Amino acid sequence: MVMQRVGLLLLFSVLFYVSCVSSPHERTSKETPIGIKDPPNASAGRSGGLSEEIRQLVERGNPTSLLRALDIIRSRELGESEFGRAMNGVIVTILKRVYPDIGGDFPPIDPPLTSGYTKILRDIERNAYVPAAATSTDFIELVVPFLAYLQETRLERLAVAEPDLMRASQLFPSSVLVPLFWGIIDERRNNTSEAMRKYRQAYELASDCYPAAVNLAKLLAKEGAYQEALVLLQESLTRYPDSRTIKRQMALVYYQSRNWSRAEMAVAELLQRDTKDTELLLIRSHVLVEQGKYSQAAAALDAYATFDATNPLYLYLRARLQMEGYQNRDAALTYLRSLVKAYPDNVEGLSYFVRLLLGSSRQEEKNEGQALLSQLMSMGSLSPPILELVVQNAISRETWSEALTYGEMLLKERGSSSDKMLLYQVYKGLGDHPRALAIAQDLFQASPESDDTILLYVEALILSGKRDLAQTLIDQRLTQVPAGARRSQYFYMRSLLRTDEEQALNDLRSSLFEDPRNINALISMLEIYDRRKDERRALYYYKQAVALNPDHPRLQKYKKQYGSL
């Protein structure tokens, strides 16, 4: 009788085991997929055993948990078991695909053929997404296949993954992978607010999930929240100081916020490691042009031209280099005509083209610029790019009422930092210094490390009589800004604060030493020597200034006296 009971018990056990392995897509929180067995001596750990502890670490999906799971498999000598090989394959695939900046001596991806995860990993290698079975309750089966879609942009394909991600979020709400992947889908759909919410959720679940921080920072910068983006990236960089992904996004935020000096340093460090990163090479060219480092910019553009000499930003920067670096208007217009012909919708190039035409001393070019601007205005509603051109044209003609009307329209329509800078120029031209200061202060608070905004704020402070604060900001920046056009501007600003004319002259000489083409410094030198009746020196600076910009408003009253000499 006892033997019969024992036999029945053994038979029942065998049937139970067979029933478990015959349904690979119906794992509960305590079950394992086909071919995966709990390792021996698994009583230590959570209620489901050591295998369940490893699974939960993997399902959590953040780097610390994944590395901990690898460590358990290694320390418990499970790497050669079917379970260990399968989980190692899943873990290393996640690390390499989601967290590529985390280095280490990882075990090979060699899952056993008996594992249900083997096909998933092979599909991922082919960038093929295969949904889990409708009855699957295995978190890994539901989530890991999305690794094949990390670079996918076709929305109809991304939509296929949504049902599995929804089911996975209900199975394991603490996983960072689900909100991270949802964020990717929403970002590709241009649903920025929802993508930001998902990335923030992933980051709050695990602050070591640096892709969530990087993606969130990218979207914050897109919304103009540069400081918040930089704080987020700095936190992640503290944890991963060698991460190229984090450093690269930080460089892009500095660039987007127009913090040219910080962007230059960040980009230079990255290019030392990868000289063929063409996007960063072009960004470096742009940063150098903005800082007036024209010889370095020329070399950087030459290097970029070996990859692509037709890029619209490349053509735009070549035009600026010719105009601002070499005062060669004809060469600049040649580049801009090529740019506008190839990319007629390129706002930046078109704006610069019209601005150069309107500012030309040749009447035919002025007429061409005015005709082009009128044509743009007559094409329908005034879009922000066209409004920007109108405001710039009104500022150049010093028709301040017109500039104010369109400037306020532009601020309402788009409200970017560059729009605020234009409106600042309008208020300054109108002599409305309090409103100019309010705009400059707003820009400074949004980007306190950007030299563009600092210089604007300093100028507004000087115009408003807040000289002490202006002096403090200038002195701080002169200890930080490298040699070049930016440093020249700070010396010029400091000259405006001097009550002693000799001290002002010293600052202006320093300004011109840093940038001999600083036209404001040249004209200030002209004005001082003209007051001193030193005609020889005054004429010297007049000729230099006229060579740079004969139509500069500050030069007009000197044309009669020095123009014929």
Residue pairs with C-beta under 8 A, 6 or more apart in sequence:
20 31
21 34
21 35
23 135
24 33
24 34
24 116
24 133
24 138
25 132
25 133
25 134
25 135
25 136
25 137
25 138
25 141
26 135
26 136
26 137
27 33
27 136
27 137
27 138
27 141
28 137
29 48
29 52
29 137
29 171
30 48
30 52
32 38
32 51
32 55
32 83
33 115
33 116
33 117
33 138
33 140
33 141
34 114
34 115
34 116
35 82
35 86
35 112
35 113
35 114
35 115
35 116
36 51
36 82
36 83
36 86
36 115
36 116
37 51
37 82
37 83
38 49
38 50
38 51
38 83
39 50
39 51
39 76
39 78
39 81
39 83
39 84
41 50
42 49
42 50
42 51
43 49
43 50
44 50
45 52
45 53
46 52
46 53
46 56
48 55
50 72
50 76
51 83
53 72
54 69
54 72
54 73
54 87
55 87
55 139
55 140
56 172
57 65
57 66
57 68
57 69
57 72
58 65
58 66
58 69
58 87
58 90
58 91
58 94
58 140
59 139
59 140
59 143
59 172
59 175
59 177
60 172
60 174
60 175
60 176
60 206
61 94
61 98
61 143
61 175
61 176
61 177
61 180
61 206
61 209
62 176
62 205
62 206
62 208
62 209
63 95
63 99
63 102
63 208
63 209
63 210
64 206
64 208
65 206
66 91
66 94
66 95
66 99
67 95
67 102
67 104
69 87
69 91
70 88
70 91
70 92
70 106
70 107
72 78
73 79
73 84
73 87
73 88
73 107
74 107
78 84
79 85
79 88
79 107
82 112
82 114
82 115
85 110
85 111
85 112
85 115
86 111
86 112
86 115
86 117
86 118
88 106
88 107
88 108
88 109
88 110
88 111
89 109
89 110
89 111
89 115
89 117
89 118
89 121
90 111
90 117
90 121
90 140
90 144
92 106
92 107
92 108
92 109
93 109
93 121
93 124
93 144
93 147
94 144
94 147
94 177
95 102
95 104
95 106
96 106
97 124
97 147
97 150
98 147
98 150
98 177
98 180
98 211
99 210
99 211
100 245
101 210
101 240
101 242
101 243
101 244
101 245
101 246
102 240
109 121
111 117
111 118
111 121
112 118
116 138
116 141
117 140
117 141
117 144
119 130
120 130
120 140
120 141
120 144
120 145
121 144
123 129
123 130
123 145
123 148
124 144
124 145
124 147
124 148
126 148
127 148
127 149
127 151
127 152
128 148
129 145
129 146
129 148
129 149
129 152
129 157
129 160
129 161
130 145
131 145
131 160
131 161
131 163
131 164
132 138
132 141
132 142
132 145
132 164
133 141
136 142
136 167
137 167
137 171
139 168
139 171
139 172
139 175
142 164
142 165
142 167
142 168
142 171
143 164
143 165
143 168
143 175
143 177
143 178
143 181
145 161
145 164
146 161
146 164
146 165
146 177
146 181
149 157
149 158
149 161
149 184
150 184
152 158
152 188
153 188
155 188
155 189
158 184
158 185
158 188
158 189
161 181
161 185
162 185
165 178
165 181
165 182
165 185
168 175
168 177
168 178
169 175
169 178
169 179
169 182
172 178
174 205
175 205
176 202
176 205
176 206
176 209
176 212
177 202
179 198
179 199
179 201
179 202
179 205
179 212
180 198
180 199
180 202
180 209
180 211
180 212
180 215
182 198
183 195
183 196
183 198
183 199
183 202
183 212
183 215
183 216
184 195
184 215
186 192
186 194
186 195
186 198
187 195
187 215
187 219
192 219
192 222
192 223
195 215
195 219
196 216
196 219
196 220
199 212
199 213
199 215
199 216
199 219
200 212
200 216
202 209
202 212
203 209
203 212
203 213
203 216
203 232
207 213
207 235
207 236
207 239
208 239
210 236
210 239
210 240
210 243
210 245
210 246
211 245
213 232
213 233
213 235
213 236
213 246
214 233
214 236
214 245
214 246
214 249
216 229
216 232
217 229
217 230
217 232
217 233
217 249
217 250
217 253
218 229
218 249
218 252
220 226
220 228
220 229
220 232
221 229
221 252
221 253
221 256
221 257
224 416
224 417
224 446
226 253
226 256
226 257
226 446
226 447
227 446
227 447
227 448
229 253
230 250
230 253
230 254
233 246
233 249
233 250
233 253
234 250
236 243
236 246
237 243
237 246
237 247
237 250
240 246
244 270
244 273
244 274
247 266
247 269
247 270
248 270
248 280
250 266
251 263
251 266
251 267
251 270
251 280
251 283
252 283
254 262
254 263
254 266
255 263
255 267
255 283
255 286
255 287
257 447
257 449
257 450
258 290
258 417
258 447
258 450
258 451
258 452
258 453
259 447
259 449
259 450
259 451
260 287
260 290
260 291
260 450
260 451
260 452
260 486
261 291
261 451
261 480
261 481
261 482
261 486
262 449
263 283
263 287
264 284
264 287
264 288
264 291
267 280
267 283
267 284
267 287
268 284
270 277
270 280
271 277
271 280
271 281
271 284
274 280
275 281
276 307
278 304
278 307
278 308
281 300
281 303
281 304
281 307
282 304
282 311
282 313
282 314
282 317
284 300
285 297
285 300
285 301
285 304
285 314
285 317
286 313
286 317
288 294
288 296
288 297
288 300
289 297
289 317
289 320
289 321
289 324
289 325
291 484
291 485
291 486
292 324
292 325
292 484
292 485
292 486
292 488
292 515
292 517
293 484
293 485
294 321
294 324
294 325
294 326
295 325
297 317
297 321
297 325
298 321
298 325
301 314
301 317
301 318
301 321
304 311
304 314
305 314
308 314
310 342
312 339
312 342
312 343
312 346
312 348
312 349
313 348
315 335
315 336
315 338
315 339
315 342
315 349
316 335
316 336
316 339
316 346
316 348
316 349
316 352
318 335
319 331
319 332
319 333
319 335
319 336
319 339
319 349
319 352
319 353
319 356
320 332
320 352
322 328
322 329
322 331
322 332
322 335
323 329
323 331
323 332
323 356
324 517
327 517
327 547
327 548
329 356
329 360
332 356
333 353
333 356
333 357
333 365
336 349
336 352
336 353
336 356
337 353
339 346
339 349
339 353
340 346
340 349
340 350
340 353
343 349
344 350
347 385
347 388
350 385
350 389
351 385
351 388
351 389
351 392
353 369
353 372
354 369
354 372
354 373
354 376
354 389
354 393
355 369
355 389
355 392
355 393
355 396
356 365
356 369
357 365
357 366
357 368
357 369
357 370
357 372
358 366
358 369
358 370
358 373
358 393
358 396
359 369
359 396
359 551
360 366
360 369
361 550
361 551
373 389
373 390
373 393
376 386
376 389
377 386
377 390
379 386
382 390
382 406
382 409
383 413
384 410
384 413
384 414
384 419
387 406
387 409
387 410
387 413
387 414
388 410
388 418
388 419
388 422
390 406
391 403
391 406
391 407
391 410
391 422
391 423
391 426
392 422
394 400
394 402
394 403
394 406
395 403
395 422
395 425
395 426
395 429
398 429
398 553
400 426
400 429
400 430
403 425
403 426
403 429
404 423
404 426
404 427
404 430
407 419
407 422
407 423
407 426
408 423
410 419
410 422
410 423
411 419
411 420
411 423
417 443
417 446
417 447
417 453
420 439
420 442
420 443
421 443
421 452
421 456
423 439
424 436
424 439
424 440
424 443
424 456
424 460
427 433
427 435
427 436
427 439
428 436
428 459
428 460
428 463
433 460
433 463
433 464
434 464
436 460
436 463
436 464
437 460
437 461
437 463
437 464
437 466
439 460
440 453
440 456
440 457
440 459
440 460
440 461
441 457
441 460
443 453
443 456
443 457
444 453
444 454
444 456
444 457
446 453
447 453
448 454
451 477
451 481
451 486
451 489
454 473
454 477
455 489
455 490
455 493
457 473
458 470
458 473
458 474
458 490
458 493
459 493
461 467
461 469
461 470
461 473
462 470
462 493
462 496
462 497
467 497
470 493
470 497
471 494
471 497
474 490
474 493
474 494
474 497
475 494
477 490
478 487
478 490
478 491
478 494
481 487
481 490
483 514
484 514
484 515
485 514
485 515
485 517
485 518
487 514
487 515
488 510
488 511
488 512
488 513
488 514
488 515
488 518
488 521
489 511
489 515
489 518
491 507
491 508
491 510
491 511
491 514
491 521
492 507
492 508
492 511
492 518
492 520
492 521
492 524
494 507
495 503
495 504
495 505
495 507
495 508
495 511
495 521
495 524
496 504
498 504
498 507
501 528
504 524
504 528
505 525
505 528
508 521
508 524
508 525
508 528
511 518
511 521
512 518
512 521
512 522
512 525
515 521
516 544
517 548
519 545
519 548
519 549
519 552
520 554
522 541
522 544
522 545
522 548
523 541
523 545
523 552
523 554
523 555
525 537
525 541
526 538
526 541
526 542
526 545
526 558
527 554
529 535
529 537
529 538
529 541
530 538
530 558
530 561
538 558
538 562
539 562
539 565
542 555
542 558
542 562
543 562
545 552
545 555
546 555
546 563
549 555
